[in-house]
Amino acid sequence: MDDGASRRIDAALTGSMKDFATPSGPDLLGRTQPYLDWQQARRALSLWSFGKSTQTAAVAECAVRYDDGTPFSGVNLASQDYLGLSSHAAIVEAARNAM
C-alpha cells in the first residue's frame, strides 16, 4: 500500500464526530471542511454508518442501501432490532392479541 492510501485510511479511522462539535473561525463554510473531508474519507471506505438505510424490515439479516444508492445485504448488527424480534412469529401474535 502506498503512503497516500495509508494516510487516507488513517484519516478515516481516526477520530469521531465529537472532534468536530465546536468548529471555529470566521469562514462559515471553511470551518466545516475538516468534518466534510473526514466524512468523505469514511464514505470512501464504506465506514459512514449514517449513510445507510434498511430496505427491508429490521430483522437479523436485511437488505441495506448506501446513500449513493448501492445496495447490499448482510447480518444486521446496527438497528434497534438486531435480533429480529419484531418479526418473530410469537411476538407478532402476542401483539395482535394485545390489540
TAQUIMO-V633798 format. One record per residue. N is the residue number from 1. RES is the residue in three letters. SS is DSSP state (2 for helix, 1 for strand, 0 for the rest). PSI is psi in whole degrees, -180 to 180 (999 if undefined). D_LAST is the distance of its C-alpha to the last C-alpha in Angstrom with 2 decimals. Layout:
n	res	ss	psi	d_last
N	RES	SS	PSI	D_LAST
N	RES	SS	PSI	D_LAST
This chain:
n	res	ss	psi	d_last
1	MET	0	135	58.40
2	ASP	0	167	60.37
3	ASP	2	-38	60.46
4	GLY	2	-44	58.55
5	ALA	2	-39	55.59
6	SER	2	-41	55.58
7	ARG	2	-39	55.54
8	ARG	2	-41	52.63
9	ILE	2	-45	50.56
10	ASP	2	-42	51.52
11	ALA	2	-38	50.57
12	ALA	2	-32	47.10
13	LEU	2	-7	46.46
14	THR	0	140	47.93
15	GLY	0	-175	46.20
16	SER	0	176	42.79
17	MET	2	-26	41.33
18	LYS	2	-32	42.50
19	ASP	2	-17	46.06
20	PHE	2	15	45.54
21	ALA	0	-30	43.74
22	THR	0	75	46.86
23	PRO	0	151	49.03
24	SER	0	165	52.37
25	GLY	0	158	55.24
26	PRO	0	-23	56.26
27	ASP	0	105	55.12
28	LEU	0	-41	51.46
29	LEU	0	-40	50.95
30	GLY	2	-34	53.34
31	ARG	2	-14	51.72
32	THR	2	-7	48.46
33	GLN	2	-41	50.36
34	PRO	2	-39	50.24
35	TYR	2	-46	46.42
36	LEU	2	-38	46.33
37	ASP	2	-44	48.86
38	TRP	2	-44	46.81
39	GLN	2	-46	43.64
40	GLN	2	-37	45.57
41	ALA	2	-41	47.13
42	ARG	2	-39	43.72
43	ARG	2	-42	42.50
44	ALA	2	-26	45.64
45	LEU	0	14	44.74
46	SER	0	37	41.02
47	LEU	0	3	40.22
48	TRP	0	94	38.57
49	SER	2	-23	34.96
50	PHE	2	-8	33.83
51	GLY	2	21	34.99
52	LYS	1	143	32.48
53	SER	1	144	29.11
54	THR	1	144	26.79
55	GLN	0	-5	26.75
56	THR	0	177	24.00
57	ALA	0	152	20.74
58	ALA	0	85	21.65
59	VAL	0	180	22.30
60	ALA	0	-34	25.25
61	GLU	1	126	27.59
62	CYS	1	166	27.14
63	ALA	1	139	29.25
64	VAL	1	156	30.53
65	ARG	1	131	32.90
66	TYR	1	162	35.56
67	ASP	0	-13	36.14
68	ASP	0	2	39.19
69	GLY	0	-8	37.08
70	THR	0	123	38.11
71	PRO	1	153	35.37
72	PHE	1	168	35.05
73	SER	1	158	32.66
74	GLY	1	-174	32.48
75	VAL	1	132	30.79
76	ASN	0	106	28.29
77	LEU	0	12	29.50
78	ALA	0	-7	28.70
79	SER	0	174	25.06
80	GLN	0	-12	22.44
81	ASP	0	48	20.99
82	TYR	0	-18	24.36
83	LEU	0	-8	23.13
84	GLY	0	23	20.72
85	LEU	2	-27	17.83
86	SER	2	-20	15.27
87	SER	2	7	16.21
88	HIS	0	132	16.73
89	ALA	2	-42	15.47
90	ALA	2	-36	14.34
91	ILE	2	-40	12.35
92	VAL	2	-44	10.73
93	GLU	2	-43	9.97
94	ALA	2	-40	8.67
95	ALA	2	-43	6.25
96	ARG	2	-44	5.22
97	ASN	2	-38	5.45
98	ALA	2	-33	3.80
99	MET	0	999	0.00
